[in-house]
């Protein structure tokens, strides 16, 4: 684990020489439109005053005379900074991904993550929930310390799996290597009993995680045959959830198959990720238990597309990618119509970091109104995280604000044209500066 700190520590001398200029004591944003995340409506022109990283005040209208240093966003819609509830910042899939696991060191993945984090922030995502990756807690700390540019990170650390399941780090190893390394256990995030489940959560606490992630069913990209079979018992999931609750954690459950979703919901997880084969019974249970759904349509479409390319995925992965990936958007459409609570998530790292906002387009394409899609990435995402200081533009909240030209409620494609990004009162992108503002 110590090796993960090295690349981020190496950036310290550079950041000391070229650190972001501290935000001014106060900043005014002159917004042509303001998206009210609570109502899902545009509130008209507003002036947003920011002080010490927080929103100090909102006033309807824009003054005729701009104060010195005011940011002119009169042709833009200002929104709360977006949150992607499902990313993996340490990696990005490619035909080399599987072999790289044997050739690259943790340092290599950590260095890559720095660029991925910056791309994500400049795309308008001021917060992310990183659901599985040992780099993420360290990257989170580096961002918080101002050493690198990136979104606010809620990190799961290592996902919790079962032997041979999705997120067993030794899947695909040959027998000689497996024998030399020995079977992974709770410290490595692999469990096979209730006691193991408790130990795995406590290990994540020891390592500084913010949230717990389990892989309740098989997955698409793991080197294993099944993409949807259940991989935990109800009692094992319940042991994870109960132990997580002791430490103030919420549990997110990767799940494609119906039975695995049922077990996870009944055991009390906070969210179902992907949810490909969600049926009416699962939806009924989710509504009954208040379980959130994070669809990750982008990842589904991406893997289904890449499955058509010879050699992009290993043979054991390719049929899963083709079958499961193509289904997620349809499942999302049914879940929205059924009234399931939905948060925004992409599974980015499967696709290229920085393209996260395309998920909005896919959500609207599947029947969700643009305003509801934007709420899923703002106020609803804050509810999923269990935080109350972000997701809305209101006095006293974090000054996380993004702006796009025009009206994204009329044309959701505008989300791909982010012109302004502010996180905690620091401006990272302004119109026409290509993300240069505030760059360390």
C-alpha positions in Angstrom: 0.0 0.0 0.0 2.9 2.3 0.7 3.9 2.2 -3.0 0.6 3.8 -3.9 1.6 7.0 -2.1 4.9 7.4 -4.0 3.6 8.9 -7.3 1.3 11.3 -5.5 4.1 12.3 -3.1 6.4 12.9 -6.1 3.9 15.6 -7.3 4.4 17.6 -4.2 7.5 19.6 -5.3 5.7 20.5 -8.6 2.6 21.6 -6.8 4.6 23.7 -4.4 5.9 25.7 -7.4 2.7 25.9 -9.3 -0.1 25.5 -6.8 -3.6 26.9 -7.5 -4.0 30.5 -6.5 -6.2 30.6 -3.4 -9.7 31.7 -4.3 -10.4 35.4 -3.6 -12.2 36.2 -0.4 -15.4 36.6 -2.4 -16.5 35.9 -6.0 -19.7 36.8 -7.9 -21.2 34.6 -10.6 -23.6 36.2 -13.0 -25.8 33.4 -14.3 -28.2 33.7 -17.2 -30.2 30.8 -15.7 -30.0 29.0 -12.4 -31.0 25.3 -12.2 -32.9 24.7 -8.9 -32.1 21.1 -8.1 -34.9 20.8 -5.5 -37.7 21.7 -7.9 -36.0 20.6 -11.1 -36.7 24.0 -12.8 -34.8 26.9 -14.1 -35.1 29.9 -11.8 -34.1 32.7 -14.2 -31.1 35.0 -14.0 -29.3 35.0 -10.6 -26.2 36.4 -9.0 -24.4 33.8 -6.8 -22.0 35.2 -4.2 -19.2 32.9 -3.0 -17.1 33.4 0.0 -14.5 31.1 1.7 -15.5 28.0 -0.4 -19.2 28.3 0.4 -22.2 29.9 -1.2 -22.7 33.1 0.7 -25.9 34.4 -1.0 -28.2 34.2 -4.0 -30.0 37.1 -5.5 -32.5 37.1 -8.4 -31.3 39.1 -11.4 -27.9 40.4 -12.5 -26.7 43.8 -11.6 -26.3 46.3 -14.4 -22.8 47.1 -13.4 -20.4 44.1 -12.8 -18.1 44.2 -9.8 -14.4 43.6 -10.3 -13.7 39.9 -10.6 -17.3 38.9 -11.3 -17.6 35.9 -13.7 -19.9 36.6 -16.6 -22.1 33.5 -17.2 -25.0 35.4 -18.6 -25.2 33.1 -21.6 -25.1 30.0 -19.4 -27.1 27.8 -17.1 -25.5 27.4 -13.7 -26.1 24.2 -11.8 -24.8 22.4 -8.7 -21.6 20.5 -9.4 -22.4 17.1 -10.7 -21.7 13.8 -8.8 -20.8 10.5 -10.5 -21.7 7.8 -8.1 -19.8 5.0 -9.8 -16.3 5.5 -11.2 -12.9 3.7 -11.1 -10.3 6.4 -11.3 -7.2 4.1 -11.2 -7.8 2.5 -14.6 -9.4 2.8 -18.1 -10.2 -0.3 -20.1 -8.4 -1.2 -23.3 -7.4 -4.4 -25.1 -4.2 -4.3 -22.9 -6.0 -4.1 -19.6 -5.8 -7.8 -18.7 -2.1 -8.2 -19.5 -1.3 -4.9 -17.8 -2.3 -6.4 -14.5 0.7 -8.6 -14.6 3.1 -6.0 -16.0 2.3 -2.7 -14.2 3.0 -1.7 -10.6 0.6 0.1 -8.2 2.7 3.2 -8.9 1.8 3.1 -12.6 -1.9 3.0 -11.8 -1.6 5.8 -9.3 0.1 8.0 -11.8 -2.5 7.4 -14.4 -5.2 8.2 -11.9 -4.0 11.8 -11.5 -4.8 12.5 -15.1 -8.1 10.7 -15.0 -9.2 12.7 -11.9 -8.4 16.0 -13.6 -10.4 15.1 -16.7 -13.3 14.1 -14.5 -13.3 17.5 -12.6 -13.0 19.5 -15.8 -16.0 17.7 -17.3 -18.1 19.2 -14.5 -18.0 16.4 -11.9 -17.0 18.0 -8.6 -17.7 14.8 -6.6 -17.4 11.1 -7.4 -17.9 7.8 -5.5 -15.0 5.5 -6.5 -16.4 2.0 -6.1 -13.4 -0.2 -6.1 -9.7 0.5 -6.4 -6.8 0.6 -3.9 -5.5 3.9 -5.4 -8.7 5.9 -4.6 -8.2 6.5 -0.9 -4.7 7.9 -1.6 -5.9 9.9 -4.6 -8.7 11.3 -2.4 -6.1 12.5 0.2 -3.9 14.0 -2.5 -6.8 16.0 -3.9 -7.9 17.1 -0.4 -4.4 18.3 0.3 -4.3 20.3 -2.9 -1.5 18.3 -4.4 -3.4 17.3 -7.5 -6.6 18.5 -9.3 -9.6 16.3 -9.1 -13.2 15.9 -7.8 -14.1 15.3 -4.2 -13.7 11.5 -3.8 -15.8 9.1 -1.7 -13.6 6.0 -1.9 -14.6 2.4 -1.4 -11.0 1.0 -1.6 -10.9 -2.7 -2.5 -14.3 -4.2 -3.4 -15.4 -7.1 -1.3 -15.9 -10.3 -3.3 -16.2 -14.1 -2.9 -13.7 -16.7 -4.1 -13.7 -16.7 -7.8 -16.3 -13.9 -7.9 -16.2 -10.5 -9.6 -13.4 -8.6 -7.8 -11.4 -11.7 -6.8 -8.0 -10.3 -7.7 -6.6 -13.7 -8.6 -9.1 -14.7 -11.3 -7.4 -15.8 -14.5 -4.1 -16.7 -12.7 -2.5 -20.0 -13.7 -2.2 -22.8 -11.1 1.5 -22.2 -10.5 1.0 -18.6 -9.7 -2.1 -19.2 -7.7 -0.3 -21.8 -5.6 2.6 -19.4 -5.0 0.4 -16.6 -3.9 -2.1 -18.6 -2.0 -5.9 -17.9 -1.8 -6.8 -14.3 -1.1 -8.7 -13.6 2.1 -10.6 -10.8 3.8 -7.5 -8.5 3.9 -7.5 -8.7 0.1 -11.3 -8.3 0.0 -12.3 -11.9 -0.6 -14.7 -13.6 1.8 -16.4 -17.0 2.3 -18.2 -16.7 5.6 -19.9 -14.3 7.9 -16.8 -13.9 10.0 -14.8 -13.1 6.8 -17.4 -10.6 5.8 -17.0 -8.7 9.1 -13.2 -8.8 8.9 -13.3 -7.5 5.3 -15.3 -4.4 6.3 -13.1 -3.8 9.3 -10.1 -4.0 7.0 -11.6 -1.3 4.7 -12.1 0.8 7.8 -8.5 0.3 8.7 -7.5 1.4 5.2 -9.6 4.6 5.3 -12.5 3.8 3.0 -15.6 6.0 2.9 -18.1 3.5 1.6 -18.3 -0.3 1.2 -18.6 -2.0 -2.2 -19.6 -5.6 -2.6 -19.9 -7.7 -5.8 -23.2 -9.4 -5.2 -23.2 -11.2 -8.6 -20.8 -12.0 -11.3 -19.6 -9.1 -13.5 -18.9 -8.4 -17.1 -15.2 -7.6 -17.2 -13.9 -10.1 -14.6 -12.1 -13.1 -16.0 -14.8 -15.6 -15.1 -17.7 -17.3 -17.0 -20.8 -15.9 -15.2 -21.8 -12.3 -15.3 -25.0 -12.6 -13.3 -24.9 -15.6 -10.8 -25.4 -14.7 -7.1 -22.1 -14.8 -5.2 -23.0 -14.0 -1.6 -25.5 -15.6 0.7 -28.1 -13.3 2.3 -26.4 -13.8 5.7 -23.0 -12.8 4.2 -24.4 -9.6 2.7 -26.2 -8.9 6.0 -22.9 -9.3 7.9 -21.3 -6.8 5.6 -24.2 -4.3 6.0 -24.4 -4.7 9.7 -20.7 -4.3 10.3 -20.6 -1.4 7.8 -23.4 0.3 9.8 -21.2 0.1 13.0 -18.6 2.2 11.2 -21.1 4.7 9.6 -20.7 3.2 6.2 -23.3 2.6 3.4 -23.0 -0.4 1.2 -23.2 -0.3 -2.6 -23.8 -3.6 -4.4 -22.6 -4.4 -7.9 -25.3 -6.7 -9.2 -26.5 -7.9 -12.6 -28.5 -11.0 -11.8 -32.0 -11.1 -10.3 -31.3 -13.5 -7.4 -28.2 -11.6 -6.3 -30.1 -8.3 -6.3 -32.9 -9.8 -4.2 -30.4 -11.0 -1.6 -28.6 -7.7 -1.5 -31.8 -5.6 -1.1 -33.2 -7.9 1.6 -29.9 -7.7 3.5 -30.1 -3.9 3.5 -27.6 -2.5 0.9 -28.0 1.2 0.1 -27.7 0.9 -3.7 -27.8 -1.5 -6.5 -25.2 -0.8 -9.2 -26.0 -1.8 -12.9 -29.1 -3.9 -12.1 -29.2 -5.4 -15.6 -31.7 -8.2 -15.0 -33.9 -6.4 -12.5 -37.4 -7.8 -12.6 -40.7 -6.6 -11.1 -40.1 -8.4 -7.8 -36.7 -6.8 -7.4 -38.2 -3.4 -8.2 -41.0 -4.0 -5.6 -38.4 -4.9 -3.0 -36.3 -1.9 -3.8 -39.2 0.5 -3.4 -40.2 -1.3 -0.1 -36.7 -1.0 1.3 -35.8 2.4 -0.2 -32.9 1.0 -2.2 -31.3 3.3 -4.7 -30.5 2.3 -8.3 -27.3 3.5 -10.1 -27.7 2.3 -13.7 -24.4 2.9 -15.5 -25.9 2.9 -18.9 -22.7 4.3 -20.4 -20.7 1.3 -19.4 -23.3 -1.1 -20.8 -23.3 0.6 -24.1 -19.5 0.8 -24.2 -18.9 -2.9 -23.5 -21.6 -4.0 -25.9 -19.9 -1.9 -28.6 -16.4 -3.2 -27.9 -17.6 -6.8 -27.8 -18.0 -6.5 -31.6 -14.3 -5.9 -31.9 -12.1 -9.0 -32.2 -9.5 -9.1 -29.5 -10.7 -6.2 -27.4 -12.0 -8.5 -24.6 -10.8 -12.0 -23.7 -13.0 -14.8 -25.1 -14.5 -15.5 -21.6 -15.5 -11.8 -21.3 -16.8 -11.1 -24.8 -20.2 -12.9 -24.7 -21.0 -11.3 -21.3 -20.2 -7.9 -22.6 -22.4 -8.4 -25.6 -25.4 -9.8 -23.7 -25.4 -7.8 -20.5 -24.2 -4.5 -21.9 -27.0 -4.2 -24.4 -29.6 -4.7 -21.7 -28.9 -1.9 -19.1 -30.5 1.0 -20.9 -33.8 -0.9 -21.3 -33.7 -1.9 -17.6 -33.2 1.8 -16.7 -36.2 2.8 -18.7 -38.4 0.2 -16.9 -37.0 1.2 -13.5 -37.7 4.9 -14.1 -41.3 4.2 -15.1 -41.7 2.0 -12.0 -40.7 4.8 -9.7 -37.4 3.4 -8.4 -35.1 6.0 -6.8 -32.2 6.7 -9.3 -28.8 8.2 -8.8 -26.4 9.1 -11.5 -23.4 6.8 -12.2 -21.4 5.8 -15.2 -18.9 3.1 -14.2 -16.3 5.3 -15.8 -13.0 3.6 -16.1 -14.8 1.1 -18.3 -15.1 3.9 -20.8 -12.8 7.0 -21.1 -12.7 9.3 -18.1 -14.0 12.8 -18.8 -16.9 11.5 -21.0 -19.1 11.0 -17.9 -21.8 13.5 -18.9 -22.8 11.4 -21.9 -24.8 9.4 -19.3 -27.2 12.3 -19.1 -27.9 11.9 -22.8 -28.5 8.2 -22.5 -30.9 8.7 -19.5 -32.9 11.2 -21.5 -32.9 8.9 -24.5 -34.4 6.2 -22.4 -37.3 8.4 -21.3 -36.2 10.4 -18.2 -36.8 14.1 -18.4 -33.6 16.2 -18.6 -34.4 17.9 -15.3 -34.8 14.6 -13.5 -31.5 13.4 -15.0 -29.7 16.5 -13.7 -31.3 16.0 -10.3 -30.0 12.4 -10.2 -26.4 13.9 -10.4 -27.0 16.7 -7.9 -29.5 16.6 -5.1 -30.3 12.8 -5.5 -26.6 11.9 -5.6 -26.1 13.8 -2.3 -28.9 11.7 -0.8 -27.2 8.5 -1.9 -23.9 9.7 -0.3 -25.7 10.8 2.8 -24.3 14.3 2.8 -26.3 17.6 3.1 -23.8 20.2 2.1 -23.8 19.8 -1.7 -26.1 19.0 -4.6 -27.9 22.4 -4.5 -27.0 26.0 -5.0 -28.1 27.5 -1.7 -26.6 29.7 0.9 -24.3 27.8 3.3 -23.7 24.9 0.9 -20.4 24.1 -0.7 -19.6 26.3 -3.7 -19.6 23.5 -6.2 -21.0 25.0 -9.4 -20.8 24.1 -13.1 -22.2 26.0 -16.1 -23.0 25.1 -19.7 -24.1 27.4 -22.5 -27.8 27.6 -23.3 -30.5 25.5 -21.8 -29.7 21.9 -20.9 -33.4 21.2 -20.1 -34.3 22.0 -23.7 -31.2 20.3 -25.2 -29.5 17.8 -22.9 -26.5 17.6 -25.2 -25.3 20.9 -23.7 -23.9 18.9 -20.8 -21.1 18.0 -23.1 -20.1 21.7 -23.4 -19.1 22.5 -19.8 -17.6 26.0 -19.8 -17.3 26.7 -16.0 -16.3 24.5 -13.1 -16.0 25.7 -9.5 -15.2 23.3 -6.6 -15.2 24.6 -3.0 -15.0 28.2 -4.3 -11.9 27.6 -6.5 -12.5 28.0 -10.3 -10.9 25.3 -12.4 -12.5 26.1 -15.8 -13.9 29.3 -17.2 -15.3 30.1 -20.7 -12.6 29.9 -23.3 -9.8 29.0 -20.9 -9.8 25.2 -21.7 -9.5 24.4 -18.0 -6.4 26.5 -17.3 -7.9 28.6 -14.5 -6.7 27.4 -11.1 -4.4 24.9 -12.6 -1.5 23.8 -10.3 
